[in-house]
Amino acid sequence: MQSLDLLFSGEKILETVISQTSETSESVQELSSHVTIEKKILEMVTSQKMRLSSTLNQLESLLTTSSKINFSLKHYIVEKIESIVKDIFKDTYLNIRYDYTYNGPYITVTVKMKASEAIEKWNVLVDRLKELKIHIPVFVNWLDKTDLTPEELGYQIGVILAKMDIGLVTEQSIDVSEIIRVLRE
């Protein structure tokens, strides 16, 4: 009987060991499964980081290229405007100045000629710039005499300003009805 008990006891021990081994095996498989999942998650995160890094590098490259193109375009426009001014005003222009106001950029050309000639060429300059789709206001200062009447000068400048879509602005308000009344008297 003792050997039967011993055999029965050995079977129980064997069952327990097998059961524990089976549980351990299942735990090992489960742990292995978790490790595999964690590896996959790590691979996905690493892959996403690499894609994000690549995308950021591409964006940085595009921004750098965009800045270069923007600078080149501005440089091209400035050169084009200077070329047109030189062509129209020939040897009479003294200075081309680029500046900015709260309304945006503008150009001032100073020339050594009479008002009538300067106004005529200014008109041609504005037309040429419009043809090229360059919408930067251009103003002309002449250094010789003003050989137009105030009315003619005002009319011509008004036409040029209208071509550039610029409205007239004065520092002080003007009472037009008062001016007309005085002119009629």
N, CA and C atoms as an extended XYZ file, in Angstrom:
555
Properties=species:S:1:pos:R:3:atomname:S:1:resname:S:1:resid:I:1 pbc="F F F"
N         0.799       -1.181        0.000 N   MET     1
C         0.000        0.000        0.000 CA  MET     1
C         0.848        1.253        0.000 C   MET     1
N         1.916        1.089        0.675 N   GLN     2
C         2.797        2.238        0.763 CA  GLN     2
C         3.304        2.618       -0.637 C   GLN     2
N         3.622        1.656       -1.428 N   SER     3
C         4.118        1.965       -2.745 CA  SER     3
C         3.011        2.556       -3.613 C   SER     3
N         1.748        2.125       -3.326 N   LEU     4
C         0.633        2.706       -4.050 CA  LEU     4
C         0.452        4.163       -3.645 C   LEU     4
N         0.564        4.434       -2.360 N   ASP     5
C         0.471        5.824       -1.897 CA  ASP     5
C         1.611        6.644       -2.491 C   ASP     5
N         2.768        6.050       -2.506 N   LEU     6
C         3.928        6.740       -3.036 CA  LEU     6
C         3.730        7.015       -4.522 C   LEU     6
N         3.193        6.027       -5.219 N   LEU     7
C         2.921        6.193       -6.635 CA  LEU     7
C         1.863        7.271       -6.841 C   LEU     7
N         0.785        7.182       -6.021 N   PHE     8
C        -0.273        8.187       -6.108 CA  PHE     8
C         0.279        9.569       -5.782 C   PHE     8
N         1.088        9.679       -4.799 N   SER     9
C         1.711       10.929       -4.396 CA  SER     9
C         2.637       11.435       -5.499 C   SER     9
N         3.370       10.537       -6.132 N   GLY    10
C         4.269       10.926       -7.228 CA  GLY    10
C         3.492       11.462       -8.404 C   GLY    10
N         2.338       10.825       -8.669 N   GLU    11
C         1.490       11.300       -9.759 CA  GLU    11
C         0.987       12.706       -9.470 C   GLU    11
N         0.596       12.917       -8.206 N   LYS    12
C         0.108       14.252       -7.830 CA  LYS    12
C         1.224       15.286       -7.988 C   LYS    12
N         2.416       14.912       -7.566 N   ILE    13
C         3.553       15.828       -7.703 CA  ILE    13
C         3.812       16.085       -9.178 C   ILE    13
N         3.773       15.014       -9.948 N   LEU    14
C         3.997       15.146      -11.389 CA  LEU    14
C         2.919       16.032      -12.014 C   LEU    14
N         1.669       15.832      -11.616 N   GLU    15
C         0.579       16.679      -12.111 CA  GLU    15
C         0.810       18.142      -11.741 C   GLU    15
N         1.202       18.360      -10.497 N   THR    16
C         1.460       19.715      -10.024 CA  THR    16
C         2.596       20.351      -10.834 C   THR    16
N         3.657       19.576      -11.030 N   VAL    17
C         4.798       20.107      -11.796 CA  VAL    17
C         4.378       20.407      -13.225 C   VAL    17
N         3.641       19.453      -13.809 N   ILE    18
C         3.173       19.657      -15.190 CA  ILE    18
C         2.245       20.861      -15.237 C   ILE    18
N         1.351       20.974      -14.267 N   SER    19
C         0.423       22.094      -14.213 CA  SER    19
C         1.175       23.411      -14.086 C   SER    19
N         2.153       23.411      -13.167 N   GLN    20
C         2.945       24.635      -12.969 CA  GLN    20
C         3.772       24.933      -14.212 C   GLN    20
N         4.310       23.891      -14.818 N   THR    21
C         5.088       24.075      -16.041 CA  THR    21
C         4.178       24.604      -17.134 C   THR    21
N         2.976       24.059      -17.208 N   SER    22
C         2.012       24.508      -18.204 CA  SER    22
C         1.639       25.971      -17.962 C   SER    22
N         1.375       26.321      -16.680 N   GLU    23
C         1.051       27.708      -16.337 CA  GLU    23
C         2.231       28.612      -16.650 C   GLU    23
N         3.432       28.135      -16.319 N   THR    24
C         4.634       28.925      -16.599 CA  THR    24
C         4.794       29.084      -18.097 C   THR    24
N         4.550       28.011      -18.823 N   SER    25
C         4.644       28.069      -20.277 CA  SER    25
C         3.636       29.065      -20.832 C   SER    25
N         2.408       28.997      -20.294 N   GLU    26
C         1.391       29.965      -20.725 CA  GLU    26
C         1.814       31.376      -20.352 C   GLU    26
N         2.360       31.555      -19.157 N   SER    27
C         2.836       32.866      -18.724 CA  SER    27
C         3.971       33.342      -19.608 C   SER    27
N         4.871       32.405      -19.933 N   VAL    28
C         5.992       32.743      -20.811 CA  VAL    28
C         5.463       33.130      -22.189 C   VAL    28
N         4.476       32.346      -22.684 N   GLN    29
C         3.896       32.681      -23.983 CA  GLN    29
C         3.186       34.036      -23.922 C   GLN    29
N         2.462       34.248      -22.835 N   GLU    30
C         1.751       35.525      -22.666 CA  GLU    30
C         2.753       36.666      -22.576 C   GLU    30
N         3.813       36.465      -21.796 N   LEU    31
C         4.859       37.480      -21.649 CA  LEU    31
C         5.537       37.722      -22.992 C   LEU    31
N         5.796       36.628      -23.691 N   SER    32
C         6.414       36.742      -25.013 CA  SER    32
C         5.498       37.512      -25.949 C   SER    32
N         4.201       37.253      -25.853 N   SER    33
C         3.224       37.964      -26.669 CA  SER    33
C         3.244       39.459      -26.338 C   SER    33
N         3.328       39.802      -25.021 N   HIS    34
C         3.391       41.210      -24.612 CA  HIS    34
C         4.670       41.865      -25.118 C   HIS    34
N         5.769       41.137      -25.032 N   VAL    35
C         7.048       41.669      -25.519 CA  VAL    35
C         6.958       41.916      -27.015 C   VAL    35
N         6.364       40.983      -27.745 N   THR    36
C         6.196       41.137      -29.189 CA  THR    36
C         5.338       42.366      -29.499 C   THR    36
N         4.259       42.521      -28.750 N   ILE    37
C         3.388       43.695      -28.943 CA  ILE    37
C         4.162       44.973      -28.643 C   ILE    37
N         4.916       44.975      -27.541 N   GLU    38
C         5.703       46.152      -27.192 CA  GLU    38
C         6.743       46.462      -28.265 C   GLU    38
N         7.371       45.409      -28.822 N   LYS    39
C         8.343       45.608      -29.905 CA  LYS    39
C         7.661       46.237      -31.115 C   LYS    39
N         6.488       45.735      -31.449 N   LYS    40
C         5.748       46.284      -32.588 CA  LYS    40
C         5.378       47.744      -32.345 C   LYS    40
N         4.930       48.045      -31.134 N   ILE    41
C         4.586       49.440      -30.797 CA  ILE    41
C         5.831       50.313      -30.914 C   ILE    41
N         6.951       49.838      -30.388 N   LEU    42
C         8.207       50.585      -30.469 CA  LEU    42
C         8.609       50.802      -31.919 C   LEU    42
N         8.474       49.750      -32.754 N   GLU    43
C         8.790       49.876      -34.174 CA  GLU    43
C         7.888       50.914      -34.837 C   GLU    43
N         6.587       50.894      -34.487 N   MET    44
C         5.647       51.856      -35.072 CA  MET    44
C         5.998       53.279      -34.644 C   MET    44
N         6.286       53.471      -33.363 N   VAL    45
C         6.625       54.804      -32.863 CA  VAL    45
C         7.913       55.285      -33.529 C   VAL    45
N         8.907       54.406      -33.613 N   THR    46
C        10.170       54.766      -34.254 CA  THR    46
C         9.929       55.127      -35.717 C   THR    46
N         9.104       54.327      -36.391 N   SER    47
C         8.774       54.588      -37.789 CA  SER    47
C         8.070       55.941      -37.929 C   SER    47
N         7.115       56.223      -37.037 N   GLN    48
C         6.394       57.507      -37.066 CA  GLN    48
C         7.358       58.664      -36.822 C   GLN    48
N         8.283       58.476      -35.862 N   LYS    49
C         9.261       59.529      -35.579 CA  LYS    49
C        10.125       59.791      -36.802 C   LYS    49
N        10.536       58.720      -37.475 N   MET    50
C        11.375       58.868      -38.662 CA  MET    50
C        10.600       59.574      -39.768 C   MET    50
N         9.324       59.199      -39.956 N   ARG    51
C         8.499       59.862      -40.972 CA  ARG    51
C         8.293       61.328      -40.634 C   ARG    51
N         8.032       61.605      -39.353 N   LEU    52
C         7.840       62.987      -38.915 CA  LEU    52
C         9.117       63.788      -39.116 C   LEU    52
N        10.242       63.204      -38.764 N   SER    53
C        11.523       63.872      -38.953 CA  SER    53
C        11.769       64.146      -40.425 C   SER    53
N        11.458       63.167      -41.262 N   SER    54
C        11.624       63.331      -42.707 CA  SER    54
C        10.712       64.438      -43.229 C   SER    54
N         9.461       64.442      -42.762 N   THR    55
C         8.513       65.479      -43.176 CA  THR    55
C         8.980       66.859      -42.734 C   THR    55
N         9.470       66.952      -41.506 N   LEU    56
C         9.985       68.236      -41.017 CA  LEU    56
C        11.174       68.697      -41.845 C   LEU    56
N        12.049       67.781      -42.206 N   ASN    57
C        13.192       68.135      -43.053 CA  ASN    57
C        12.729       68.623      -44.419 C   ASN    57
N        11.706       67.956      -44.973 N   GLN    58
C        11.172       68.381      -46.260 CA  GLN    58
C        10.540       69.767      -46.158 C   GLN    58
N         9.788       70.018      -45.075 N   LEU    59
C         9.182       71.342      -44.875 CA  LEU    59
C        10.244       72.409      -44.735 C   LEU    59
N        11.277       72.119      -43.972 N   GLU    60
C        12.369       73.072      -43.793 CA  GLU    60
C        13.028       73.380      -45.136 C   GLU    60
N        13.215       72.355      -45.940 N   SER    61
C        13.804       72.535      -47.265 CA  SER    61
C        12.898       73.396      -48.143 C   SER    61
N        11.573       73.129      -48.083 N   LEU    62
C        10.623       73.930      -48.866 CA  LEU    62
C        10.618       75.382      -48.427 C   LEU    62
N        10.660       75.622      -47.107 N   LEU    63
C        10.673       76.995      -46.605 CA  LEU    63
C        11.932       77.714      -47.051 C   LEU    63
N        13.066       77.025      -46.998 N   THR    64
C        14.316       77.631      -47.444 CA  THR    64
C        14.231       77.955      -48.930 C   THR    64
N        13.710       77.010      -49.710 N   THR    65
C        13.555       77.231      -51.145 CA  THR    65
C        12.583       78.373      -51.405 C   THR    65
N        11.481       78.416      -50.651 N   SER    66
C        10.490       79.481      -50.804 CA  SER    66
C        11.106       80.840      -50.503 C   SER    66
N        11.921       80.918      -49.460 N   SER    67
C        12.584       82.179      -49.116 CA  SER    67
C        13.521       82.602      -50.230 C   SER    67
N        14.254       81.634      -50.777 N   LYS    68
C        15.170       81.951      -51.877 CA  LYS    68
C        14.399       82.437      -53.098 C   LYS    68
N        13.286       81.769      -53.409 N   ILE    69
C        12.473       82.176      -54.558 CA  ILE    69
C        11.905       83.569      -54.320 C   ILE    69
N        11.394       83.818      -53.098 N   ASN    70
C        10.837       85.124      -52.760 CA  ASN    70
C        11.901       86.211      -52.915 C   ASN    70
N        13.113       85.957      -52.397 N   PHE    71
C        14.203       86.930      -52.518 CA  PHE    71
C        14.546       87.146      -53.987 C   PHE    71
N        14.635       86.056      -54.763 N   SER    72
C        14.966       86.155      -56.184 CA  SER    72
C        13.902       86.943      -56.934 C   SER    72
N        12.629       86.701      -56.586 N   LEU    73
C        11.535       87.407      -57.243 CA  LEU    73
C        11.617       88.903      -56.945 C   LEU    73
N        11.842       89.252      -55.669 N   LYS    74
C        11.969       90.670      -55.312 CA  LYS    74
C        13.139       91.297      -56.053 C   LYS    74
N        14.260       90.585      -56.100 N   HIS    75
C        15.445       91.096      -56.781 CA  HIS    75
C        15.156       91.285      -58.272 C   HIS    75
N        14.452       90.321      -58.872 N   TYR    76
C        14.089       90.415      -60.284 CA  TYR    76
C        13.206       91.634      -60.537 C   TYR    76
N        12.212       91.838      -59.670 N   ILE    77
C        11.298       92.971      -59.847 CA  ILE    77
C        12.051       94.286      -59.731 C   ILE    77
N        12.942       94.402      -58.737 N   VAL    78
C        13.716       95.633      -58.567 CA  VAL    78
C        14.563       95.881      -59.809 C   VAL    78
N        15.248       94.854      -60.299 N   GLU    79
C        16.069       95.011      -61.505 CA  GLU    79
C        15.214       95.391      -62.708 C   GLU    79
N        14.041       94.783      -62.822 N   LYS    80
C        13.153       95.073      -63.950 CA  LYS    80
C        12.681       96.528      -63.898 C   LYS    80
N        12.289       96.986      -62.714 N   ILE    81
C        11.833       98.374      -62.572 CA  ILE    81
C        12.968       99.338      -62.913 C   ILE    81
N        14.159       99.084      -62.397 N   GLU    82
C        15.307       99.956      -62.698 CA  GLU    82
C        15.589       99.989      -64.194 C   GLU    82
N        15.489       98.846      -64.840 N   SER    83
C        15.715       98.766      -66.287 CA  SER    83
C        14.693       99.615      -67.040 C   SER    83
N        13.436       99.532      -66.631 N   ILE    84
C        12.377      100.304      -67.295 CA  ILE    84
C        12.581      101.795      -67.055 C   ILE    84
N        12.900      102.177      -65.819 N   VAL    85
C        13.142      103.596      -65.505 CA  VAL    85
C        14.289      104.130      -66.358 C   VAL    85
N        15.375      103.380      -66.437 N   LYS    86
C        16.531      103.815      -67.244 CA  LYS    86
C        16.157      103.940      -68.713 C   LYS    86
N        15.329      103.012      -69.200 N   ASP    87
C        14.916      103.057      -70.598 CA  ASP    87
C        14.034      104.277      -70.887 C   ASP    87
N        13.115      104.581      -69.994 N   ILE    88
C        12.178      105.687      -70.229 CA  ILE    88
C        12.818      107.046      -69.986 C   ILE    88
N        13.525      107.182      -68.878 N   PHE    89
C        14.063      108.500      -68.510 CA  PHE    89
C        15.476      108.741      -69.032 C   PHE    89
N        16.081      107.754      -69.636 N   LYS    90
C        17.432      107.829      -70.211 CA  LYS    90
C        18.422      108.431      -69.220 C   LYS    90
N        19.132      109.465      -69.642 N   ASP    91
C        20.174      110.061      -68.788 CA  ASP    91
C        19.640      111.134      -67.843 C   ASP    91
N        18.342      111.311      -67.801 N   THR    92
C        17.800      112.401      -66.987 CA  THR    92
C        17.468      111.976      -65.559 C   THR    92
N        17.458      110.683      -65.286 N   TYR    93
C        17.114      110.279      -63.918 CA  TYR    93
C        18.362      110.371      -63.044 C   TYR    93
N        18.162      110.784      -61.804 N   LEU    94
C        19.265      110.939      -60.871 CA  LEU    94
C        19.249      109.883      -59.775 C   LEU    94
N        18.041      109.437      -59.419 N   ASN    95
C        17.921      108.592      -58.247 CA  ASN    95
C        16.652      107.752      -58.345 C   ASN    95
N        16.771      106.497      -57.917 N   ILE    96
C        15.594      105.630      -57.772 CA  ILE    96
C        15.628      105.165      -56.326 C   ILE    96
N        14.562      105.464      -55.598 N   ARG    97
C        14.530      105.099      -54.179 CA  ARG    97
C        13.346      104.174      -53.913 C   ARG    97
N        13.618      103.115      -53.178 N   TYR    98
C        12.578      102.168      -52.777 CA  TYR    98
C        12.313      102.388      -51.301 C   TYR    98
N        11.039      102.418      -50.939 N   ASP    99
C        10.698      102.660      -49.545 CA  ASP    99
C         9.390      101.950      -49.203 C   ASP    99
N         9.041      101.957      -47.914 N   TYR   100
C         7.809      101.315      -47.440 CA  TYR   100
C         7.039      102.275      -46.553 C   TYR   100
N         5.732      102.191      -46.633 N   THR   101
C         4.856      102.903      -45.702 CA  THR   101
C         3.886      101.875      -45.149 C   THR   101
N         2.953      102.344      -44.355 N   TYR   102
C         1.946      101.433      -43.824 CA  TYR   102
C         1.098      100.829      -44.947 C   TYR   102
N         1.094      101.435      -46.133 N   ASN   103
C         0.338      100.923      -47.279 CA  ASN   103
C         1.136       99.926      -48.106 C   ASN   103
N         2.440       99.788      -47.832 N   GLY   104
C         3.273       98.869      -48.603 CA  GLY   104
C         4.434       99.591      -49.273 C   GLY   104
N         5.095       98.909      -50.203 N   PRO   105
C         6.270       99.499      -50.857 CA  PRO   105
C         5.875      100.540      -51.895 C   PRO   105
N         6.803      101.448      -52.169 N   TYR   106
C         6.622      102.402      -53.256 CA  TYR   106
C         7.999      102.817      -53.773 C   TYR   106
N         7.998      103.452      -54.937 N   ILE   107
C         9.245      103.857      -55.586 CA  ILE   107
C         9.171      105.346      -55.870 C   ILE   107
N        10.278      106.025      -55.637 N   THR   108
C        10.379      107.437      -55.995 CA  THR   108
C        11.531      107.592      -56.979 C   THR   108
N        11.247      108.232      -58.106 N   VAL   109
C        12.276      108.480      -59.120 CA  VAL   109
C        12.480      109.985      -59.187 C   VAL   109
N        13.718      110.416      -59.038 N   THR   110
C        14.045      111.841      -59.149 CA  THR   110
C        14.715      112.056      -60.501 C   THR   110
N        14.181      113.039      -61.251 N   VAL   111
C        14.695      113.291      -62.608 CA  VAL   111
C        15.045      114.763      -62.784 C   VAL   111
N        15.952      115.005      -63.708 N   LYS   112
C        16.339      116.379      -64.025 CA  LYS   112
C        15.687      116.734      -65.364 C   LYS   112
N        14.446      117.215      -65.284 N   MET   113
C        13.687      117.635      -66.459 CA  MET   113
C        12.507      118.499      -66.017 C   MET   113
N        11.862      119.122      -66.994 N   LYS   114
C        10.689      119.957      -66.695 CA  LYS   114
C         9.506      119.071      -66.311 C   LYS   114
N         8.555      119.699      -65.648 N   ALA   115
C         7.367      118.980      -65.175 CA  ALA   115
C         6.614      118.304      -66.318 C   ALA   115
N         6.423      119.017      -67.426 N   SER   116
C         5.637      118.452      -68.532 CA  SER   116
C         6.290      117.181      -69.073 C   SER   116
N         7.619      117.189      -69.218 N   GLU   117
C         8.326      115.994      -69.703 CA  GLU   117
C         8.277      114.868      -68.657 C   GLU   117
N         8.476      115.246      -67.397 N   ALA   118
C         8.477      114.252      -66.323 CA  ALA   118
C         7.113      113.576      -66.200 C   ALA   118
N         6.043      114.372      -66.291 N   ILE   119
C         4.683      113.829      -66.190 CA  ILE   119
C         4.405      112.891      -67.362 C   ILE   119
N         4.806      113.294      -68.537 N   GLU   120
C         4.589      112.461      -69.720 CA  GLU   120
C         5.303      111.103      -69.576 C   GLU   120
N         6.535      111.142      -69.150 N   LYS   121
C         7.311      109.896      -68.990 CA  LYS   121
C         6.822      109.081      -67.782 C   LYS   121
N         6.376      109.759      -66.752 N   TRP   122
C         5.810      109.073      -65.584 CA  TRP   122
C         4.592      108.251      -66.022 C   TRP   122
N         3.763      108.853      -66.865 N   ASN   123
C         2.579      108.187      -67.393 CA  ASN   123
C         2.982      106.921      -68.170 C   ASN   123
N         4.013      107.029      -68.999 N   VAL   124
C         4.511      105.887      -69.766 CA  VAL   124
C         5.044      104.805      -68.810 C   VAL   124
N         5.770      105.223      -67.768 N   LEU   125
C         6.327      104.294      -66.781 CA  LEU   125
C         5.218      103.494      -66.089 C   LEU   125
N         4.177      104.178      -65.661 N   VAL   126
C         3.059      103.504      -64.984 CA  VAL   126
C         2.390      102.503      -65.924 C   VAL   126
N         2.200      102.902      -67.201 N   ASP   127
C         1.599      101.988      -68.172 CA  ASP   127
C         2.472      100.747      -68.382 C   ASP   127
N         3.769      100.950      -68.498 N   ARG   128
C         4.681       99.825      -68.725 CA  ARG   128
C         4.678       98.868      -67.531 C   ARG   128
N         4.678       99.428      -66.324 N   LEU   129
C         4.655       98.569      -65.131 CA  LEU   129
C         3.350       97.791      -65.040 C   LEU   129
N         2.232       98.438      -65.407 N   LYS   130
C         0.934       97.750      -65.397 CA  LYS   130
C         0.917       96.592      -66.395 C   LYS   130
N         1.534       96.803      -67.567 N   GLU   131
C         1.608       95.744      -68.565 CA  GLU   131
C         2.329       94.518      -68.009 C   GLU   131
N         3.336       94.753      -67.188 N   LEU   132
C         4.134       93.670      -66.608 CA  LEU   132
C         3.535       93.146      -65.302 C   LEU   132
N         2.362       93.658      -64.939 N   LYS   133
C         1.673       93.245      -63.704 CA  LYS   133
C         2.485       93.574      -62.450 C   LYS   133
N         3.231       94.662      -62.505 N   ILE   134
C         3.969       95.152      -61.336 CA  ILE   134
C         3.131       96.278      -60.743 C   ILE   134
N         2.530       96.002      -59.591 N   HIS   135
C         1.600       96.949      -58.977 CA  HIS   135
C         2.238       97.623      -57.762 C   HIS   135
N         3.310       98.331      -58.000 N   ILE   136
C         3.977       99.091      -56.949 CA  ILE   136
C         3.868      100.559      -57.336 C   ILE   136
N         3.347      101.390      -56.455 N   PRO   137
C         3.226      102.811      -56.800 CA  PRO   137
C         4.588      103.447      -57.082 C   PRO   137
N         4.609      104.278      -58.114 N   VAL   138
C         5.826      104.976      -58.511 CA  VAL   138
C         5.513      106.467      -58.535 C   VAL   138
N         6.391      107.244      -57.923 N   PHE   139
C         6.221      108.700      -57.906 CA  PHE   139
C         7.453      109.331      -58.529 C   PHE   139
N         7.241      110.431      -59.234 N   VAL   140
C         8.341      111.103      -59.924 CA  VAL   140
C         8.486      112.522      -59.371 C   VAL   140
N         9.712      112.844      -58.991 N   ASN   141
C        10.066      114.218      -58.584 CA  ASN   141
C        10.906      114.824      -59.698 C   ASN   141
N        10.533      115.993      -60.185 N   TRP   142
C        11.322      116.668      -61.210 CA  TRP   142
C        12.021      117.856      -60.579 C   TRP   142
N        13.208      118.161      -61.083 N   LEU   143
C        14.017      119.218      -60.486 CA  LEU   143
C        14.007      120.513      -61.286 C   LEU   143
N        13.642      120.457      -62.556 N   ASP   144
C        13.566      121.683      -63.347 CA  ASP   144
C        12.219      122.358      -63.106 C   ASP   144
N        11.951      123.378      -63.895 N   LYS   145
C        10.762      124.195      -63.633 CA  LYS   145
C         9.452      123.446      -63.880 C   LYS   145
N         8.425      123.937      -63.215 N   THR   146
C         7.083      123.418      -63.391 CA  THR   146
C         6.434      124.266      -64.472 C   THR   146
N         6.375      123.728      -65.667 N   ASP   147
C         5.899      124.476      -66.833 CA  ASP   147
C         4.449      124.169      -67.194 C   ASP   147
N         3.688      123.631      -66.256 N   LEU   148
C         2.263      123.374      -66.455 CA  LEU   148
C         1.456      124.246      -65.501 C   LEU   148
N         0.253      124.592      -65.908 N   THR   149
C        -0.614      125.335      -64.997 CA  THR   149
C        -1.018      124.390      -63.860 C   THR   149
N        -1.415      124.932      -62.732 N   PRO   150
C        -1.857      124.075      -61.624 CA  PRO   150
C        -2.977      123.122      -62.038 C   PRO   150
N        -3.889      123.597      -62.881 N   GLU   151
C        -4.991      122.758      -63.328 CA  GLU   151
C        -4.492      121.591      -64.170 C   GLU   151
N        -3.588      121.902      -65.148 N   GLU   152
C        -3.040      120.847      -65.998 CA  GLU   152
C        -2.236      119.835      -65.170 C   GLU   152
N        -1.424      120.371      -64.275 N   LEU   153
C        -0.603      119.514      -63.429 CA  LEU   153
C        -1.470      118.611      -62.548 C   LEU   153
N        -2.474      119.195      -61.924 N   GLY   154
C        -3.373      118.428      -61.064 CA  GLY   154
C        -4.113      117.349      -61.841 C   GLY   154
N        -4.574      117.703      -63.041 N   TYR   155
C        -5.291      116.738      -63.873 CA  TYR   155
C        -4.382      115.563      -64.253 C   TYR   155
N        -3.184      115.882      -64.745 N   GLN   156
C        -2.249      114.832      -65.181 CA  GLN   156
C        -1.849      113.906      -64.021 C   GLN   156
N        -1.555      114.503      -62.873 N   ILE   157
C        -1.185      113.697      -61.703 CA  ILE   157
C        -2.383      112.839      -61.264 C   ILE   157
N        -3.579      113.415      -61.315 N   GLY   158
C        -4.792      112.656      -60.965 CA  GLY   158
C        -4.980      111.441      -61.861 C   GLY   158
N        -4.734      111.609      -63.163 N   VAL   159
C        -4.858      110.497      -64.118 CA  VAL   159
C        -3.847      109.398      -63.779 C   VAL   159
N        -2.614      109.807      -63.489 N   ILE   160
C        -1.566      108.821      -63.173 CA  ILE   160
C        -1.884      108.096      -61.861 C   ILE   160
N        -2.304      108.842      -60.855 N   LEU   161
C        -2.647      108.218      -59.580 CA  LEU   161
C        -3.821      107.241      -59.745 C   LEU   161
N        -4.785      107.622      -60.578 N   ALA   162
C        -5.932      106.728      -60.816 CA  ALA   162
C        -5.474      105.440      -61.501 C   ALA   162
N        -4.518      105.529      -62.421 N   LYS   163
C        -3.984      104.332      -63.073 CA  LYS   163
C        -3.326      103.393      -62.063 C   LYS   163
N        -2.762      103.972      -61.007 N   MET   164
C        -2.105      103.163      -59.980 CA  MET   164
C        -3.070      102.797      -58.851 C   MET   164
N        -4.344      103.154      -58.991 N   ASP   165
C        -5.366      102.897      -57.967 CA  ASP   165
C        -5.015      103.544      -56.630 C   ASP   165
N        -4.563      104.777      -56.698 N   ILE   166
C        -4.207      105.520      -55.488 CA  ILE   166
C        -5.163      106.694      -55.348 C   ILE   166
N        -5.797      106.784      -54.203 N   GLY   167
C        -6.685      107.911      -53.934 CA  GLY   167
C        -5.882      109.086      -53.384 C   GLY   167
N        -6.430      110.265      -53.525 N   LEU   168
C        -5.756      111.457      -53.007 CA  LEU   168
C        -6.002      111.598      -51.512 C   LEU   168
N        -4.954      111.944      -50.790 N   VAL   169
C        -5.049      112.140      -49.349 CA  VAL   169
C        -4.317      113.437      -49.022 C   VAL   169
N        -4.917      114.245      -48.167 N   THR   170
C        -4.261      115.482      -47.744 CA  THR   170
C        -4.092      115.472      -46.228 C   THR   170
N        -3.122      116.237      -45.764 N   GLU   171
C        -2.889      116.298      -44.323 CA  GLU   171
C        -4.021      117.028      -43.606 C   GLU   171
N        -4.572      118.050      -44.257 N   GLN   172
C        -5.677      118.809      -43.665 CA  GLN   172
C        -6.900      118.659      -44.553 C   GLN   172
N        -8.065      118.772      -43.953 N   SER   173
C        -9.279      118.655      -44.748 CA  SER   173
C        -9.404      119.843      -45.688 C   SER   173
N       -10.059      119.594      -46.820 N   ILE   174
C       -10.233      120.634      -47.837 CA  ILE   174
C       -11.720      120.853      -48.047 C   ILE   174
N       -12.120      122.104      -48.068 N   ASP   175
C       -13.508      122.455      -48.337 CA  ASP   175
C       -13.607      122.811      -49.821 C   ASP   175
N       -13.982      121.840      -50.634 N   VAL   176
C       -14.032      122.021      -52.079 CA  VAL   176
C       -15.043      123.101      -52.450 C   VAL   176
N       -16.175      123.159      -51.762 N   SER   177
C       -17.180      124.180      -52.090 CA  SER   177
C       -16.623      125.583      -51.854 C   SER   177
N       -15.789      125.740      -50.825 N   GLU   178
C       -15.156      127.036      -50.556 CA  GLU   178
C       -14.183      127.395      -51.679 C   GLU   178
N       -13.421      126.427      -52.137 N   ILE   179
C       -12.464      126.671      -53.223 CA  ILE   179
C       -13.208      127.083      -54.487 C   ILE   179
N       -14.296      126.402      -54.811 N   ILE   180
C       -15.074      126.722      -56.020 CA  ILE   180
C       -15.679      128.129      -55.891 C   ILE   180
N       -16.195      128.443      -54.708 N   ARG   181
C       -16.790      129.765      -54.493 CA  ARG   181
C       -15.738      130.856      -54.700 C   ARG   181
N       -14.530      130.674      -54.173 N   VAL   182
C       -13.472      131.669      -54.317 CA  VAL   182
C       -13.052      131.802      -55.777 C   VAL   182
N       -12.967      130.666      -56.476 N   LEU   183
C       -12.574      130.705      -57.893 CA  LEU   183
C       -13.611      131.424      -58.748 C   LEU   183
N       -14.867      131.346      -58.386 N   ARG   184
C       -15.927      131.990      -59.171 CA  ARG   184
C       -15.983      133.501      -58.950 C   ARG   184
N       -15.475      133.938      -57.835 N   GLU   185
C       -15.567      135.385      -57.532 CA  GLU   185
C       -14.574      136.196      -58.274 C   GLU   185
